[in-house]
């Protein structure tokens, strides 16, 4: 068997067509996601009696119907964004608890929200 007489193999790399990345979520899109989550989660008929994929498919369907943008968001994208929003909401709620625990006498909820100690907390997405 003579190896020198064989022609070299030509290897063509498999090229996957990349999808264009959609832009960042806007405040209006975040609010629409919260509204879609709320609508599906608080549905008195279905409620929690649905599996995870059905649950998120319903959220994605509702979201894509109410959003007035050109970009279509996938179920996976919405799940990841929801995790980000939920993390920030949990952080903000923790900050609120710490501010409420040290609440001076006579202050209102609006005083607490505008307080320096709450604004110095590392929270985000107050539009939600």
One Martini backbone bead per residue (centre of mass of N, CA, C, O) as a GRO file, in nm:
protein
  128
    1UNK     BB    1   0.089   0.041   0.028
    2UNK     BB    2   0.073   0.364  -0.121
    3UNK     BB    3   0.063   0.693   0.009
    4UNK     BB    4   0.190   0.899  -0.210
    5UNK     BB    5  -0.049   0.861  -0.445
    6UNK     BB    6  -0.245   1.013  -0.282
    7UNK     BB    7  -0.479   1.238  -0.257
    8UNK     BB    8  -0.566   1.499  -0.098
    9UNK     BB    9  -0.787   1.599   0.123
   10UNK     BB   10  -1.078   1.792   0.118
   11UNK     BB   11  -1.176   2.031   0.359
   12UNK     BB   12  -1.501   2.134   0.452
   13UNK     BB   13  -1.644   2.351   0.634
   14UNK     BB   14  -1.902   2.384   0.848
   15UNK     BB   15  -2.160   2.618   0.787
   16UNK     BB   16  -2.339   2.823   0.984
   17UNK     BB   17  -2.620   2.998   1.001
   18UNK     BB   18  -2.656   3.303   1.131
   19UNK     BB   19  -2.833   3.474   1.345
   20UNK     BB   20  -2.959   3.758   1.412
   21UNK     BB   21  -2.932   3.976   1.654
   22UNK     BB   22  -3.117   4.107   1.874
   23UNK     BB   23  -3.194   4.349   2.056
   24UNK     BB   24  -3.242   4.506   2.317
   25UNK     BB   25  -3.434   4.562   2.571
   26UNK     BB   26  -3.694   4.747   2.648
   27UNK     BB   27  -3.905   4.888   2.863
   28UNK     BB   28  -4.160   4.798   2.708
   29UNK     BB   29  -4.077   4.497   2.691
   30UNK     BB   30  -4.057   4.444   2.991
   31UNK     BB   31  -4.352   4.517   3.054
   32UNK     BB   32  -4.474   4.302   2.864
   33UNK     BB   33  -4.353   4.058   3.010
   34UNK     BB   34  -4.487   4.107   3.280
   35UNK     BB   35  -4.777   4.098   3.170
   36UNK     BB   36  -4.762   3.812   3.051
   37UNK     BB   37  -4.689   3.666   3.310
   38UNK     BB   38  -4.933   3.761   3.472
   39UNK     BB   39  -5.157   3.651   3.286
   40UNK     BB   40  -5.066   3.348   3.302
   41UNK     BB   41  -5.021   3.305   3.614
   42UNK     BB   42  -5.325   3.439   3.695
   43UNK     BB   43  -5.488   3.220   3.573
   44UNK     BB   44  -5.769   3.068   3.707
   45UNK     BB   45  -5.787   2.813   3.523
   46UNK     BB   46  -5.485   2.719   3.487
   47UNK     BB   47  -5.233   2.828   3.612
   48UNK     BB   48  -5.025   2.563   3.741
   49UNK     BB   49  -5.166   2.347   3.528
   50UNK     BB   50  -4.866   2.338   3.376
   51UNK     BB   51  -4.614   2.306   3.189
   52UNK     BB   52  -4.329   2.474   3.115
   53UNK     BB   53  -4.363   2.496   2.804
   54UNK     BB   54  -4.653   2.598   2.800
   55UNK     BB   55  -4.615   2.843   2.975
   56UNK     BB   56  -4.396   2.987   2.787
   57UNK     BB   57  -4.562   2.980   2.527
   58UNK     BB   58  -4.786   3.166   2.633
   59UNK     BB   59  -4.610   3.406   2.696
   60UNK     BB   60  -4.494   3.445   2.410
   61UNK     BB   61  -4.760   3.485   2.267
   62UNK     BB   62  -4.857   3.729   2.425
   63UNK     BB   63  -4.613   3.909   2.382
   64UNK     BB   64  -4.612   3.907   2.058
   65UNK     BB   65  -4.900   4.048   2.048
   66UNK     BB   66  -4.832   4.327   2.225
   67UNK     BB   67  -4.587   4.394   2.070
   68UNK     BB   68  -4.460   4.694   1.881
   69UNK     BB   69  -4.238   4.520   1.717
   70UNK     BB   70  -4.015   4.364   1.490
   71UNK     BB   71  -3.921   4.179   1.712
   72UNK     BB   72  -3.885   3.843   1.773
   73UNK     BB   73  -3.943   3.645   2.058
   74UNK     BB   74  -3.833   3.388   2.217
   75UNK     BB   75  -3.874   3.177   2.468
   76UNK     BB   76  -3.579   3.174   2.563
   77UNK     BB   77  -3.541   3.481   2.576
   78UNK     BB   78  -3.768   3.532   2.785
   79UNK     BB   79  -3.654   3.358   3.011
   80UNK     BB   80  -3.387   3.511   3.045
   81UNK     BB   81  -3.513   3.786   3.102
   82UNK     BB   82  -3.677   3.702   3.349
   83UNK     BB   83  -3.436   3.631   3.527
   84UNK     BB   84  -3.323   3.919   3.531
   85UNK     BB   85  -3.569   4.060   3.650
   86UNK     BB   86  -3.601   3.885   3.906
   87UNK     BB   87  -3.328   3.950   4.031
   88UNK     BB   88  -3.379   4.257   4.061
   89UNK     BB   89  -3.637   4.235   4.230
   90UNK     BB   90  -3.510   4.085   4.468
   91UNK     BB   91  -3.303   4.302   4.535
   92UNK     BB   92  -3.508   4.531   4.584
   93UNK     BB   93  -3.668   4.388   4.808
   94UNK     BB   94  -3.428   4.370   5.002
   95UNK     BB   95  -3.389   4.675   5.026
   96UNK     BB   96  -3.670   4.739   5.138
   97UNK     BB   97  -3.642   4.576   5.398
   98UNK     BB   98  -3.396   4.732   5.512
   99UNK     BB   99  -3.540   5.008   5.516
  100UNK     BB  100  -3.789   4.926   5.689
  101UNK     BB  101  -3.622   4.835   5.942
  102UNK     BB  102  -3.505   5.160   5.941
  103UNK     BB  103  -3.763   5.319   5.998
  104UNK     BB  104  -3.867   5.610   6.055
  105UNK     BB  105  -4.075   5.797   6.207
  106UNK     BB  106  -4.326   5.910   5.969
  107UNK     BB  107  -4.278   5.746   5.722
  108UNK     BB  108  -4.324   5.667   5.394
  109UNK     BB  109  -4.313   5.485   5.116
  110UNK     BB  110  -4.212   5.720   4.934
  111UNK     BB  111  -3.973   5.791   5.113
  112UNK     BB  112  -3.830   5.518   5.076
  113UNK     BB  113  -3.797   5.513   4.767
  114UNK     BB  114  -3.634   5.806   4.781
  115UNK     BB  115  -3.410   5.708   4.935
  116UNK     BB  116  -3.074   5.680   4.967
  117UNK     BB  117  -3.051   5.379   5.057
  118UNK     BB  118  -3.210   5.275   4.805
  119UNK     BB  119  -3.046   5.416   4.571
  120UNK     BB  120  -2.769   5.265   4.657
  121UNK     BB  121  -2.880   5.026   4.562
  122UNK     BB  122  -2.835   4.740   4.340
  123UNK     BB  123  -3.064   4.825   4.125
  124UNK     BB  124  -3.320   4.768   3.869
  125UNK     BB  125  -3.585   4.820   3.675
  126UNK     BB  126  -3.821   5.034   3.775
  127UNK     BB  127  -4.036   4.992   3.538
  128UNK     BB  128  -4.141   4.711   3.675
   0.00000   0.00000   0.00000
